[in-house]
Amino acid sequence: MTFNSGMGKRTAVNTTLTGNKNGLSIELHIDQQNYMLKKFSQKAGIRLVVHHPNSIPLADEYGMDLHPNTASSVAVQVVSYLQIP
């Protein structure tokens, strides 16, 4: 699932407010009874990647695992570097 991708004709949603009441809140249902029916993996959960809206999500490099039946909070801070020629 992708939220707020900014790819194509979509416009990314922005926020300038901080705190857990002002961000994105998602509740996902992981159907563990039918999760990975062919048993390729014993793991269950979600892989979360937070990235720039116009970039490709690199889950292997920058993703974080979120476990089922838990609440997780993620804070993001944008840091920009000025390149001096």
Residue, then its C-alpha position, 0 to 999 in steps of 0.5 A: m500500500t502506498f500513501n501520499s506518493g506524489m507520483g504522476k498527477r497526484t499532489a502530495v499532502n504536507t503538514t507543518l504541525t508536530g505531534n501524534k495528533n497531527g500526523l497520519s494514523i493508519e490501522l492495518h488488519i493482518d489476516q494472520q490465519n491466511y498470512m503467507l499460505k505457502k509458508f515462505s516465511q514465519k514472519a508476520g508484520i508490516r514493512l514501513v518505508v518513509h521516503h520523499p514523495n517523488s522517490i522510489p521506496l527502498a524497503d530493504e535499505y530504509g524500511m522498518d519492521l512493525h510487529p502485529n498486535t502492537a502500536s508503533s509511532v514513527a517520528v520523521q524530521v527532514v534534514s536538508y544539506l546545502q551543497i556549495p559549488 
